[in-house]
Amino acid sequence: MYPVFKRELQSFFASMMAYISIGVFLLACAMLLWFFPDTSILEYGYAEMNSFFSLVPFLFIFLVPAITMRAFAEERKEGTYVLLATRPLTDWQIILGKFFACVILVLFALLPTIIYVYSIYQLGMPQGNVDMGAVLGSYIGLFLLANTFVAIGIFTSSITKNQVVAFSLSVFICFFAFSGFDSVSKLFDMDAIGVVLANLSASEHYQSLNRGVVDSRDLVYFFSFTALFLVATRWVIGERKW
């Protein structure tokens, strides 16, 4: 698994896509937190990051597919997966190597945002007047959400040779997983179907963590969703004749 993991990281950072994707993400985060009037904490007047953490998932919907779209689609297009498959590696080792490499790349993009937390901590009146429990819970939620989105992105990359198609499908599925179920559930009011659909929404579980409450149900949800798409990826590459 490690050779695949290392190869993916080296390949990604050898292209401009890594720097462009991460750079655009960090620029968007900075603009949302400091400059846009509707979300700027300087305009809001309170040292809190609720608006920031509520908007980052929507940036993830585009960042993560940009990272994962090449995972298998590029291998299929260039015919290099056959060479990879001849190595003494199982399908799961290949999938997990690519999965963890993409997760690390998302963490690279997320890590610099800790500077924003420190800045807001210093701006608090009194200093440090920030709900660090909610901040920590939000970062845990973002990490788990990133895992789920990466699994979705790798799955969509495995079913097509076209990176643009993989990106588009991933954006759609990630958006529906985060907001779609919740929107559809509102059509059923408080019916049992509505409750089930609401519980299938990633935003429902992310918002729970966003409040600083780490519930086992939220952890099970994200791990299950991630595992579902990884298993689907394994089925696709196992059935396909590359």
Secondary structure, 3 states (H helix, E strand, C coil): CHHHHHHHHHHHHCCHHHHHHHHHHHHHHHHHHHHCCCCCHHHHCCCCCHHHHHHHHHHHHHHHHHHHCCCCHHHHHHCCHHHHHCCCCCHHHHHHHHHHHHHHHHHHHHHHHHHHHHHHHHHCCCCCCCCHHHHHHHHHHHHHHHHHHHHHHHHHHHCCCCHHHHHHHHHHHHHHHHHHHHHHHHHHCCCHHHHHHHHHCHHHHHHHHHCCCCCHHHHHHHHHHHHHHHHHHHHHHHHCCC
